[in-house]
Amino acid sequence: EEVGLSKNLKSANDEIDYLQSAVDHAKEEGKLKCDEIETAKKDVEATTSKLSRLETGLVEKMEKQKLMKDKLVSLESEEAKIENELEVKREECKTIHCERERIEQDNRKYEKEN
């Protein structure tokens, strides 16, 4: 009977050791999973921060691009205005040149008559 009890006790102790080993193993796996989760959280925070900086930079670039487009439109408008003024001046020059030629012809005609 003592041998049977001894075997049962040994078997129970072996079972306890096995279960304790399983518990220790599960704790270690749990710790590793917690470490993985913490690492993933830090990665998410870092990526979120980087994304935020990229978004801020993108907004700034878009605002600058809008300002540059507005400036370009303004310069194009100014250019068109100057080109129109230049065309008006060209027409005035043509008119003045024609008037000058007419006056010179009149002068030559007058000189011939006198």
C-alpha positions as CSV (number, residue, x, y, z in Angstrom):
1,E,0.0,0.0,0.0
2,E,2.9,2.3,0.8
3,V,4.3,1.7,-2.6
4,G,1.0,2.5,-4.2
5,L,0.7,5.7,-2.2
6,S,4.3,6.6,-3.1
7,K,3.6,6.0,-6.8
8,N,0.4,8.2,-6.5
9,L,2.3,10.9,-4.7
10,K,5.1,10.8,-7.3
11,S,2.6,10.9,-10.0
12,A,0.8,13.8,-8.4
13,N,4.1,15.6,-7.9
14,D,5.0,15.0,-11.5
15,E,1.6,16.3,-12.5
16,I,2.2,19.4,-10.3
17,D,5.6,19.9,-11.8
18,Y,4.2,19.6,-15.3
19,L,1.4,22.0,-14.6
20,Q,3.8,24.4,-12.9
21,S,6.0,24.2,-16.0
22,A,3.0,24.9,-18.2
23,V,2.0,27.8,-16.0
24,D,5.6,29.2,-16.2
25,H,5.6,28.7,-19.9
26,A,2.2,30.5,-20.3
27,K,3.5,33.4,-18.1
28,E,6.6,33.7,-20.3
29,E,4.4,33.7,-23.4
30,G,2.1,36.2,-21.8
31,K,5.1,38.4,-21.0
32,L,6.3,38.1,-24.6
33,K,2.9,39.0,-25.9
34,C,2.7,42.0,-23.6
35,D,6.1,43.1,-24.8
36,E,4.9,42.7,-28.4
37,I,1.8,44.7,-27.6
38,E,3.9,47.5,-26.0
39,T,6.2,47.5,-29.0
40,A,3.2,47.7,-31.4
41,K,1.7,50.6,-29.3
42,K,5.0,52.5,-29.6
43,D,5.2,51.8,-33.3
44,V,1.6,53.1,-33.7
45,E,2.5,56.2,-31.7
46,A,5.6,56.9,-33.7
47,T,3.8,56.3,-37.0
48,T,0.9,58.5,-35.9
49,S,3.3,61.3,-35.0
50,K,5.1,61.0,-38.3
51,L,1.8,61.0,-40.2
52,S,0.8,64.1,-38.3
53,R,4.1,65.9,-39.3
54,L,3.6,64.8,-42.9
55,E,0.0,66.1,-42.9
56,T,1.2,69.4,-41.4
57,G,3.9,69.6,-44.1
58,L,1.4,68.8,-46.8
59,V,-1.0,71.4,-45.6
60,E,1.8,74.0,-45.6
61,K,2.9,73.0,-49.1
62,M,-0.7,73.2,-50.3
63,E,-1.1,76.6,-48.8
64,K,2.2,77.8,-50.3
65,Q,1.1,76.3,-53.7
66,K,-2.2,78.2,-53.5
67,L,-0.3,81.5,-52.7
68,M,2.0,80.8,-55.7
69,K,-0.9,80.1,-58.0
70,D,-2.7,83.3,-56.8
71,K,0.5,85.3,-57.4
72,L,0.9,83.7,-60.9
73,V,-2.7,84.7,-61.7
74,S,-2.0,88.2,-60.5
75,L,1.2,88.4,-62.6
76,E,-0.6,87.0,-65.7
77,S,-3.3,89.7,-65.2
78,E,-0.7,92.4,-64.9
79,E,1.1,91.0,-68.0
80,A,-2.1,91.1,-70.0
81,K,-2.8,94.7,-68.8
82,I,0.8,95.8,-69.8
83,E,0.4,94.0,-73.2
84,N,-2.9,95.9,-73.8
85,E,-1.2,99.2,-72.9
86,L,1.7,98.4,-75.2
87,E,-0.8,97.7,-78.0
88,V,-2.5,101.1,-77.3
89,K,0.9,102.8,-77.5
90,R,1.7,101.0,-80.7
91,E,-1.5,102.3,-82.3
92,E,-0.8,105.8,-81.0
93,C,2.7,105.6,-82.6
94,K,1.1,104.5,-85.9
95,T,-1.4,107.3,-85.7
96,I,1.4,109.8,-84.9
97,H,3.6,108.4,-87.7
98,C,0.7,108.7,-90.2
99,E,0.0,112.2,-89.0
100,R,3.6,113.1,-89.3
101,E,3.8,111.8,-92.9
102,R,0.6,113.7,-93.8
103,I,2.1,116.9,-92.3
104,E,5.4,116.4,-94.2
105,Q,3.4,115.8,-97.4
106,D,1.5,119.0,-96.8
107,N,4.7,120.8,-96.1
108,R,6.3,119.6,-99.3
109,K,3.2,120.5,-101.3
110,Y,3.1,123.9,-99.7
111,E,6.8,124.4,-100.4
112,K,6.3,123.5,-104.1
113,E,3.4,125.9,-104.4
114,N,5.5,128.7,-102.9
